[in-house]
Amino acid sequence: QVQFVESGGGLVQPGGSLKLSCAASGSIVGIYAMGWYRQAPGKQRELVARITSGGSTNYADSVKGRFTISRDNAKNTVYLQMNSLKPDDTAVYFCNEIHGGGPGFPWGQGTQVTVSL
């Protein structure tokens, strides 16, 4: 069972940047696809970025061109660089394995991102 600890969130003004980190309690070398998800108040959790073990990436249309996902298998860590942030990006951000179309492990606590003046 792998556990994830997300960090790096905070309060940022529109147009600003944040870099989120997701530290896994075990090796992620064997995990094919890792993803960053987010859940805004009153909304369902959604997948915003995905990265495979080979480095292929996919993004939700809402973040394409602004967010960049990366992974460092040696550090068992996945990152999400977020630029040009908008108020609509306000949410709790989580990471997890993508397995069978859904999360592969229990959810962590997430990290709150708030984009506001």
HELIX and SHEET records of a PDB file:
HELIX    1   1 ASN A   73  LYS A   75  5                                   3    
HELIX    2   2 PRO A   87  ASP A   89  5                                   3    
SHEET    1   A 4 PHE A   4  SER A   7  0                                        
SHEET    2   A 4 LEU A  18  ALA A  24 -1                                        
SHEET    3   A 4 THR A  77  MET A  82 -1                                        
SHEET    4   A 4 PHE A  67  ASP A  72 -1                                        
SHEET    1   B 6 GLY A  10  VAL A  12  0                                        
SHEET    2   B 6 THR A 111  VAL A 115  1                                        
SHEET    3   B 6 ALA A  91  HIS A  99 -1                                        
SHEET    4   B 6 ALA A  33  GLN A  39 -1                                        
SHEET    5   B 6 GLU A  46  THR A  52 -1                                        
SHEET    6   B 6 THR A  57  TYR A  59 -1                                        
SHEET    1   C 4 GLY A  10  VAL A  12  0                                        
SHEET    2   C 4 THR A 111  VAL A 115  1                                        
SHEET    3   C 4 ALA A  91  HIS A  99 -1                                        
SHEET    4   C 4 GLY A 102  PRO A 103 -1                                        
END                                                                             
